[in-house]
Amino acid sequence: MRSVVQRVSQASVTVDGEIVGAIDKPGLLVLVGATHSDTPARAEKLAAKIWGLRILADERSCADVGAPLLVVSQFTLYADTRKGRRPSWSEAAPGEVAEPLVEHFCATLRQLGATVETGKFGAHMEVALVNDGPVTLILEA
């Protein structure tokens, strides 16, 4: 699994004009994608890594301060842009594979004690955020 993690002071995701997930205090926006070889164990490893990342104020983690996370599925993280001008999505797992992995990723975060908001899998989403720092990391498991 691959993720882009951004430290935010607030973030939200809107689908069809309705906010479906939001955090209104400092936390993390996590864009997450899955590829064909990903497993629930990889989802758990990535969730634990993100939960413990010391990238919040005073080098604390979400686990340390109970900061919320907004998780948004994003298959485009596996775009292949090496040839031509049109990205290939062949490395992204199909929805029937990716959706359960993203759900497992969120469930793992919740089991660790996280407050998790989400977008809507497969929907056209509008993501709004205030990046704090800015701090943006790319992680893979």
C-alpha positions as CSV (number, residue, x, y, z in Angstrom):
1,M,0.0,0.0,0.0
2,R,1.1,3.5,-0.7
3,S,0.1,6.7,1.2
4,V,0.6,10.4,1.1
5,V,0.3,11.8,4.6
6,Q,-0.2,15.5,5.3
7,R,-0.1,17.2,8.7
8,V,-3.2,19.4,8.7
9,S,-4.9,21.9,11.0
10,Q,-8.2,20.9,9.4
11,A,-9.4,18.9,6.4
12,S,-12.7,17.7,4.8
13,V,-13.9,15.6,1.9
14,T,-17.1,16.4,0.0
15,V,-19.2,14.2,-2.3
16,D,-22.0,15.6,-4.3
17,G,-22.0,18.8,-2.3
18,E,-22.2,17.1,1.1
19,I,-19.3,16.8,3.6
20,V,-18.9,13.1,4.2
21,G,-15.8,13.3,6.4
22,A,-14.0,16.1,8.2
23,I,-11.5,16.8,11.0
24,D,-11.6,20.3,12.5
25,K,-8.5,20.1,14.7
26,P,-4.8,19.3,14.1
27,G,-4.3,15.8,12.7
28,L,-3.4,13.9,9.5
29,L,-5.0,13.7,6.1
30,V,-4.0,10.3,4.6
31,L,-4.5,9.6,0.9
32,V,-4.1,5.8,0.6
33,G,-4.0,3.5,-2.4
34,A,-3.6,-0.3,-2.9
35,T,-1.9,-2.4,-5.6
36,H,-2.4,-6.0,-6.7
37,S,0.0,-7.6,-4.2
38,D,-1.2,-5.8,-1.1
39,T,-2.5,-7.8,1.8
40,P,-4.4,-7.1,5.1
41,A,-1.0,-7.4,6.9
42,R,0.4,-4.6,4.8
43,A,-2.6,-2.5,5.6
44,E,-2.0,-3.1,9.3
45,K,1.7,-2.3,9.0
46,L,1.0,1.0,7.2
47,A,-1.7,2.0,9.7
48,A,0.6,1.3,12.7
49,K,3.4,3.3,11.0
50,I,1.1,6.3,10.4
51,W,-0.4,6.2,13.8
52,G,3.0,6.3,15.4
53,L,4.6,8.9,13.1
54,R,6.1,11.7,15.2
55,I,5.2,14.6,12.8
56,L,2.8,16.6,14.9
57,A,3.7,19.6,17.0
58,D,6.6,19.0,19.5
59,E,7.5,15.7,17.6
60,R,4.4,13.9,18.8
61,S,2.3,11.3,17.0
62,C,-1.4,10.9,16.7
63,A,-1.0,8.1,19.2
64,D,0.6,10.5,21.7
65,V,-2.1,13.2,21.5
66,G,-5.2,11.4,20.1
67,A,-5.1,13.5,16.9
68,P,-7.8,12.6,14.3
69,L,-7.1,11.2,10.8
70,L,-9.1,11.8,7.6
71,V,-8.5,8.8,5.3
72,V,-9.3,9.2,1.6
73,S,-8.9,6.3,-0.9
74,Q,-6.9,7.3,-4.0
75,F,-6.1,4.8,-6.7
76,T,-4.1,7.5,-8.6
77,L,-1.2,7.0,-6.2
78,Y,-0.3,4.0,-8.4
79,A,-0.3,6.0,-11.6
80,D,2.5,5.0,-14.1
81,T,3.6,8.1,-16.0
82,R,6.8,6.7,-17.5
83,K,5.5,6.5,-21.0
84,G,3.6,9.2,-22.9
85,R,1.3,11.8,-21.4
86,R,-1.6,9.6,-20.3
87,P,-1.1,7.9,-17.0
88,S,-1.7,4.1,-16.8
89,W,-3.6,2.8,-13.8
90,S,-2.6,-0.8,-14.3
91,E,-0.7,-0.9,-11.0
92,A,-3.7,0.1,-9.0
93,A,-5.7,-2.7,-7.5
94,P,-9.3,-3.0,-8.8
95,G,-12.1,-1.7,-6.5
96,E,-13.1,-5.2,-5.3
97,V,-9.6,-5.7,-4.0
98,A,-8.7,-2.2,-2.9
99,E,-11.9,-1.3,-1.0
100,P,-11.6,-4.1,1.6
101,L,-7.9,-3.2,2.1
102,V,-8.7,0.5,2.7
103,E,-11.5,-0.5,5.1
104,H,-9.1,-2.8,6.9
105,F,-6.5,0.0,7.1
106,C,-9.2,2.3,8.7
107,A,-10.4,-0.5,11.0
108,T,-6.8,-1.1,12.2
109,L,-6.3,2.6,13.0
110,R,-9.6,2.5,15.0
111,Q,-8.4,-0.6,16.9
112,L,-5.2,1.3,17.7
113,G,-7.4,4.1,19.2
114,A,-7.6,6.5,16.4
115,T,-10.6,8.7,15.5
116,V,-10.9,8.1,11.8
117,E,-13.1,10.0,9.3
118,T,-13.2,8.8,5.7
119,G,-14.2,9.8,2.2
120,K,-16.4,7.6,0.0
121,F,-14.7,4.8,-1.9
122,G,-14.9,5.2,-5.6
123,A,-16.7,8.5,-5.5
124,H,-15.6,11.8,-7.1
125,M,-14.4,13.6,-4.0
126,E,-13.4,17.2,-3.3
127,V,-10.7,17.3,-0.6
128,A,-10.1,20.6,1.2
129,L,-7.2,21.0,3.7
130,V,-5.0,23.4,5.5
131,N,-1.6,21.9,5.3
132,D,0.3,22.6,8.5
133,G,4.1,23.2,8.1
134,P,3.8,22.2,5.3
135,V,4.5,18.6,6.2
136,T,3.9,16.0,3.5
137,L,5.3,12.4,3.5
138,I,5.0,9.5,1.1
139,L,4.9,6.0,2.8
140,E,4.7,2.5,1.5
141,A,4.2,-0.8,3.3
